[in-house]
Each structure stands twice: as structure tokens, then as C-alpha cells.
Amino acid sequence: MIDQKIFERITRILPVLQRADSPLKRDFQQVAVFTRIPAGRDVFVEGDRADAIALLISGVVRVVLAAVFVLTSVIAFCPLYAPFKFSTYKG
């Protein structure tokens, strides 16, 4: 359960809660959990069961796709580097 102050903060961020009826707001407040996650800590990892959602109130989330790293290491090229004229090719 989240306290009223946190609930009001989340409500300002989520317009859907601003328009929700009282029972939905009450249910959300009772089942939601507010957590501070330290920098560098995984929130979700590949293969996790999807039984929750994370709402970012402030901060930055880095999404890492292992397949991209494997592919770019095999072909020694990353298309995202092209606009910056950066290359990892050592040939």
C-alpha cells in the first residue's frame, strides 16, 4: 500500500488516475508498492514473469538487449555508430 502523498504524486503523472472513479483509485493505492531502486540495479531481466509493471517517476532507465551486443561483436559493426562516424572494426 502506498501513502496518500505518494499516491497524489503518482496521480499527477498518470492522467488515467486523475479520471478514475473512487473504487479504482482506492484499489490502486492498496495494491501499489513504491520502491526506490538504486542506480545499476536490474528492475526486470529477460525471462522474468510479467506479474507487475514499473512506473518510473524520476530517473533514467537503460534497456539492454543482449542480442544487439552479440550481433555487433560478431559482425564488428553497429548501425547506431554510423551517424557518429564511430567504428569498432579493427581490420
Sequence and secondary structure as in RCSB ss.txt:
>XXXX:A:sequence
MIDQKIFERITRILPVLQRADSPLKRDFQQVAVFTRIPAGRDVFVEGDRADAIALLISGVVRVVLAAVFVLTSVI
AFCPLYAPFKFSTYKG
>XXXX:A:secstr
   HHHHHHHHHH HHHHHS HHHHHHHHHH       TT  S  TT         SSS      HHHHHHHHHH
T  GGGGGGT      
